[in-house]
Amino acid sequence: MRNVGIPTLNENHMSKDEVSARLRALASDDKRRSETARLRDVLPDIEATLAAGVSQADVLAELHTLGFSLPMASFKSALYRLRKRTKSEATPVTISAKNHVEGTTASKAAQPVPHARITTPADLRKARRREIDLESLQNGSSDDKD
């Protein structure tokens, strides 16, 4: 059954390349993108400027001259979310079985020691989201060595 009223690729005579080009143009059109998306594009530059000692207020004032209209609270919130996202994407933590100590009991040796200590509820949430390398665990914690 054909969807009536919904044009298909063939009816508009647009090739896949033309569709792709139009979508890329949409994605790069700053007028159609959110301010957070635009901030994400320049986040490394913002971080470098802040690391150099420039205040967030001065950075935001400069962004306002460039067409951004975020208030300070929204700017801080967007920075927090972008940093959190960047940090979680850039540093995936894997749990390794190489950290076990020789001479421990079999039950303790089978349990991998995480790289970071869990001291706060936030650490616990991060630990739950960690990607576990099962192959490394299997190769590093064989209990059949007596």
Backbone bond lengths (Angstrom), bond angles and torsions (degrees), N, CA, C in turn:
res aa  C-N    CA-C-N  psi(-1)  N-CA   C-N-CA  omega(-1)  CA-C   N-CA-C  phi
1 M - - - 1.442 - - 1.518 109.10 -
2 R 1.313 116.99 135.64 1.456 123.07 -175.10 1.520 110.26 -96.85
3 N 1.353 116.76 138.55 1.462 121.09 176.34 1.516 109.52 -74.43
4 V 1.303 117.00 116.36 1.457 122.10 -178.23 1.524 109.02 -80.95
5 G 1.311 116.88 134.10 1.447 121.35 176.05 1.521 114.41 89.28
6 I 1.305 118.62 -9.75 1.463 121.34 179.17 1.516 107.57 -103.00
7 P 1.336 117.14 112.74 1.461 119.07 -178.54 1.524 110.86 -68.87
8 T 1.302 114.82 142.21 1.457 120.01 177.65 1.519 108.93 -102.38
9 L 1.303 116.39 173.89 1.454 121.86 -179.24 1.528 111.25 -58.15
10 N 1.332 116.55 -40.82 1.468 120.52 -177.28 1.521 111.79 -72.34
11 E 1.340 118.51 -34.10 1.459 120.74 -178.97 1.528 111.63 -67.64
12 N 1.326 117.70 -33.17 1.460 121.24 179.27 1.528 111.49 -86.45
13 H 1.307 116.79 -7.21 1.465 122.86 179.98 1.518 111.51 58.00
14 M 1.317 116.54 35.98 1.459 120.72 177.47 1.527 108.35 -103.60
15 S 1.286 115.48 134.03 1.453 119.10 177.35 1.526 109.22 -80.16
16 K 1.311 114.60 165.90 1.459 119.98 177.96 1.527 110.43 -59.63
17 D 1.329 117.39 -38.74 1.464 121.70 179.32 1.528 111.53 -63.42
18 E 1.335 116.49 -38.92 1.463 119.83 178.64 1.529 111.15 -66.58
19 V 1.316 115.61 -41.15 1.464 119.95 178.09 1.527 109.35 -63.18
20 S 1.324 116.48 -45.84 1.459 120.88 179.17 1.524 111.58 -60.04
21 A 1.328 116.31 -42.29 1.470 120.21 -179.75 1.529 110.60 -64.27
22 R 1.322 117.07 -40.96 1.473 120.04 179.03 1.522 111.41 -65.35
23 L 1.338 116.74 -40.65 1.465 119.73 179.18 1.525 111.70 -67.38
24 R 1.337 116.73 -38.47 1.466 119.80 176.39 1.525 110.72 -64.47
25 A 1.337 116.66 -38.62 1.467 120.14 177.81 1.528 110.77 -64.09
26 L 1.337 116.36 -39.77 1.466 119.88 176.91 1.525 110.52 -62.07
27 A 1.314 116.64 -43.75 1.463 121.43 -177.70 1.515 112.25 -67.15
28 S 1.321 117.77 -25.99 1.461 119.71 -178.57 1.525 112.84 -97.64
29 D 1.333 117.92 -3.10 1.464 122.09 179.58 1.527 108.96 -80.33
30 D 1.333 116.68 105.60 1.458 121.09 -176.43 1.527 112.99 -60.44
31 K 1.316 117.91 -27.44 1.467 120.05 -179.29 1.526 111.92 -68.07
32 R 1.311 116.98 -23.45 1.466 121.06 -177.68 1.526 112.78 -100.47
33 R 1.313 117.63 -6.60 1.465 121.36 -177.31 1.519 110.35 -97.93
34 S 1.314 115.77 151.54 1.464 120.03 178.51 1.528 109.77 -69.74
35 E 1.322 115.04 159.34 1.461 119.01 179.14 1.525 110.91 -66.62
36 T 1.316 117.35 -32.94 1.459 119.85 177.44 1.530 110.57 -64.63
37 A 1.320 116.76 -39.95 1.469 120.22 177.37 1.524 110.47 -63.89
38 R 1.321 116.18 -39.56 1.466 119.98 177.97 1.531 110.65 -68.17
39 L 1.334 117.02 -38.09 1.471 120.59 176.25 1.518 110.93 -62.06
40 R 1.339 116.25 -39.76 1.464 120.79 179.89 1.528 110.45 -58.23
41 D 1.328 117.01 -36.25 1.463 120.90 179.92 1.528 112.28 -63.52
42 V 1.335 117.17 -33.23 1.467 120.76 -176.17 1.526 112.40 -110.27
43 L 1.332 117.27 12.88 1.458 121.06 -177.58 1.536 113.09 -55.36
44 P 1.331 120.23 -43.89 1.477 118.50 178.36 1.532 112.43 -59.15
45 D 1.326 116.84 -36.76 1.463 120.30 178.88 1.527 111.11 -70.11
46 I 1.331 116.15 -39.17 1.466 120.35 177.37 1.516 109.52 -63.41
47 E 1.328 117.49 -45.30 1.456 121.77 -179.66 1.527 110.85 -62.07
48 A 1.320 117.61 -41.62 1.463 120.96 179.79 1.529 110.45 -65.00
49 T 1.314 116.17 -39.33 1.462 120.37 179.04 1.522 110.89 -66.25
50 L 1.330 116.39 -44.02 1.465 120.15 178.27 1.533 110.79 -65.11
51 A 1.326 116.51 -39.55 1.466 120.68 179.09 1.525 111.61 -65.03
52 A 1.325 116.40 -26.26 1.463 120.86 178.74 1.526 111.57 -78.67
53 G 1.323 116.96 -4.79 1.456 119.93 175.56 1.519 115.62 105.23
54 V 1.321 117.19 3.76 1.466 120.48 178.56 1.528 108.04 -77.62
55 S 1.310 117.08 139.08 1.467 120.88 -177.86 1.525 111.03 -73.39
56 Q 1.318 114.64 156.50 1.464 119.51 176.67 1.522 110.66 -61.13
57 A 1.319 117.07 -36.17 1.471 120.85 179.73 1.526 110.86 -62.08
58 D 1.341 117.17 -42.08 1.462 120.41 178.94 1.526 111.54 -68.01
59 V 1.336 116.25 -39.46 1.470 119.89 177.42 1.520 109.60 -62.51
60 L 1.334 116.40 -45.64 1.463 119.83 -179.59 1.525 111.27 -64.47
61 A 1.330 117.51 -39.05 1.472 120.41 177.54 1.526 110.55 -59.94
62 E 1.331 116.08 -41.03 1.467 119.68 177.92 1.524 111.08 -66.69
63 L 1.334 116.48 -39.90 1.466 119.77 177.59 1.532 110.93 -63.37
64 H 1.333 116.24 -35.17 1.469 119.35 177.47 1.524 111.03 -62.58
65 T 1.337 117.63 -36.95 1.466 119.99 178.05 1.527 111.36 -68.17
66 L 1.329 116.13 -19.50 1.469 121.13 -179.04 1.525 112.81 -96.80
67 G 1.341 116.61 6.99 1.454 119.04 174.95 1.512 116.14 107.66
68 F 1.312 118.35 -3.79 1.460 120.68 176.05 1.527 108.60 -77.87
69 S 1.330 115.96 149.97 1.464 118.62 179.86 1.527 112.07 -130.68
70 L 1.322 116.96 23.77 1.459 121.28 -179.82 1.527 111.23 -69.30
71 P 1.336 117.49 136.13 1.465 119.03 168.14 1.529 109.05 -74.85
72 M 1.318 117.27 165.08 1.465 121.56 -175.52 1.527 111.97 -57.22
73 A 1.329 117.94 -43.72 1.469 120.28 -178.47 1.525 110.88 -61.71
74 S 1.310 117.72 -41.38 1.466 121.19 178.71 1.519 111.11 -68.53
75 F 1.326 116.74 -36.83 1.463 121.36 177.70 1.527 110.05 -62.41
76 K 1.337 116.59 -47.37 1.461 120.91 179.36 1.528 111.15 -62.76
77 S 1.316 116.72 -41.89 1.459 121.28 179.32 1.529 110.76 -64.19
78 A 1.326 116.47 -44.14 1.464 120.63 179.57 1.527 110.50 -64.33
79 L 1.337 116.90 -41.32 1.468 120.07 177.00 1.522 111.01 -60.38
80 Y 1.319 116.20 -44.46 1.466 120.78 179.74 1.529 110.52 -59.40
81 R 1.338 116.24 -48.71 1.470 119.86 -177.88 1.525 111.78 -65.47
82 L 1.343 116.82 -41.29 1.460 120.06 179.93 1.530 111.43 -67.15
83 R 1.327 116.61 -39.68 1.460 119.75 177.84 1.519 110.59 -64.24
84 K 1.313 115.97 -43.52 1.463 120.91 -179.76 1.528 110.05 -61.69
85 R 1.306 116.19 -44.32 1.466 120.72 179.89 1.525 111.21 -66.08
86 T 1.324 116.13 -43.50 1.458 120.83 -179.86 1.519 110.79 -64.27
87 K 1.324 116.53 -41.51 1.461 120.75 -179.54 1.522 110.66 -64.59
88 S 1.322 117.77 -43.57 1.459 120.16 -178.25 1.524 112.06 -69.81
89 E 1.323 117.36 -29.62 1.467 120.28 177.99 1.517 111.94 -80.12
90 A 1.321 116.74 -32.74 1.460 120.21 -173.42 1.516 113.58 -83.38
91 T 1.324 117.81 -28.39 1.457 119.28 -174.78 1.517 111.88 -126.17
92 P 1.345 117.42 70.65 1.457 117.62 176.01 1.525 108.99 -68.81
93 V 1.298 116.07 129.38 1.453 121.37 -177.42 1.516 108.37 -99.35
94 T 1.329 116.06 128.90 1.451 119.91 176.09 1.514 108.24 -112.56
95 I 1.289 115.06 147.90 1.448 120.34 179.29 1.518 107.29 -93.22
96 S 1.305 116.39 129.41 1.456 121.45 -176.72 1.519 110.63 -113.66
97 A 1.313 115.84 141.75 1.461 120.50 178.33 1.523 110.88 -84.57
98 K 1.318 118.40 -0.60 1.460 121.43 -178.23 1.525 111.85 -71.75
99 N 1.316 117.90 -12.04 1.452 121.21 -175.56 1.528 113.49 -84.20
100 H 1.338 119.18 -1.42 1.454 118.30 -178.06 1.531 110.34 -75.62
101 V 1.322 115.26 152.53 1.458 121.79 -175.04 1.520 108.81 -96.79
102 E 1.320 116.10 137.28 1.465 121.00 177.38 1.522 109.03 -63.11
103 G 1.325 117.00 142.17 1.455 121.34 177.24 1.519 113.43 90.55
104 T 1.334 118.41 2.81 1.456 119.73 177.67 1.513 108.74 -83.45
105 T 1.308 116.53 165.99 1.458 119.80 178.72 1.516 109.64 -68.12
106 A 1.308 116.56 160.65 1.462 121.26 -177.24 1.518 111.35 -60.56
107 S 1.323 118.07 -38.31 1.464 119.44 -178.75 1.516 111.53 -67.20
108 K 1.336 117.16 -37.42 1.461 119.56 178.37 1.518 111.16 -72.46
109 A 1.331 118.05 -37.14 1.457 121.17 -179.09 1.521 111.22 -67.60
110 A 1.313 117.48 -29.26 1.459 120.45 -179.29 1.516 111.77 -75.27
111 Q 1.323 117.69 -19.26 1.453 120.75 -179.88 1.520 109.33 -92.58
112 P 1.354 117.82 118.20 1.455 120.18 179.78 1.522 110.93 -70.89
113 V 1.314 115.68 148.95 1.450 121.50 176.94 1.524 107.62 -96.15
114 P 1.320 119.15 123.98 1.461 119.97 -179.61 1.530 110.83 -68.12
115 H 1.338 115.38 157.92 1.458 120.83 -178.89 1.521 111.89 -68.52
116 A 1.306 118.48 -33.45 1.454 121.68 -177.03 1.517 109.97 -116.92
117 R 1.322 116.02 149.39 1.454 120.62 178.26 1.513 109.62 -79.67
118 I 1.301 116.24 145.70 1.455 122.00 176.77 1.521 106.75 -98.03
119 T 1.336 115.60 110.63 1.454 120.13 -177.05 1.522 113.12 -121.45
120 T 1.330 117.40 -14.86 1.465 120.88 -178.44 1.516 109.19 -133.71
121 P 1.332 117.41 164.01 1.457 119.72 174.87 1.535 112.53 -58.44
122 A 1.329 116.68 -33.03 1.469 119.67 178.48 1.528 110.72 -65.31
123 D 1.344 116.35 -38.35 1.468 120.12 176.90 1.523 110.90 -62.87
124 L 1.323 115.85 -38.26 1.459 120.35 179.00 1.525 110.60 -64.56
125 R 1.339 116.61 -42.57 1.471 119.72 178.11 1.525 110.76 -62.08
126 K 1.334 116.39 -40.91 1.466 120.04 177.98 1.523 110.91 -63.25
127 A 1.335 116.08 -41.02 1.461 120.18 -178.93 1.521 111.32 -63.57
128 R 1.311 116.62 -35.76 1.473 119.82 178.74 1.521 111.80 -65.35
129 R 1.324 116.88 -29.41 1.463 120.92 -177.49 1.515 112.99 -89.54
130 R 1.330 117.79 -4.23 1.462 120.34 -177.89 1.517 111.04 -64.61
131 E 1.310 113.94 145.18 1.451 120.86 175.59 1.528 107.67 -87.27
132 I 1.302 116.84 129.68 1.460 120.63 -177.22 1.519 108.98 -102.50
133 D 1.317 116.54 128.60 1.452 122.55 178.86 1.524 107.66 -87.10
134 L 1.333 116.23 95.31 1.459 120.80 -175.60 1.523 112.59 -67.18
135 E 1.319 117.48 -33.38 1.464 120.02 178.87 1.516 110.95 -64.46
136 S 1.325 116.95 -41.46 1.452 120.84 178.12 1.516 110.75 -64.46
137 L 1.313 116.37 -40.27 1.455 120.23 177.92 1.522 111.02 -63.84
138 Q 1.322 116.37 -42.29 1.455 120.70 -179.19 1.526 110.63 -65.78
139 N 1.319 117.68 -42.70 1.454 121.48 -177.40 1.518 112.43 -74.49
140 G 1.311 117.99 -32.66 1.454 120.80 -174.08 1.499 116.06 -92.75
141 S 1.325 118.85 -9.85 1.457 118.99 -174.68 1.520 112.13 -129.18
142 S 1.332 116.93 44.25 1.464 118.69 178.25 1.510 108.81 -73.97
143 D 1.330 116.33 128.42 1.458 122.02 -176.14 1.518 112.19 -93.85
144 D 1.342 119.13 2.64 1.449 120.03 -175.51 1.526 112.49 -85.29
145 K 1.348 118.46 9.07 1.459 121.85 175.86 1.523 108.41 -89.99
146 D 1.289 118.73 108.35 1.478 120.70 179.66 1.472 111.22 -111.12
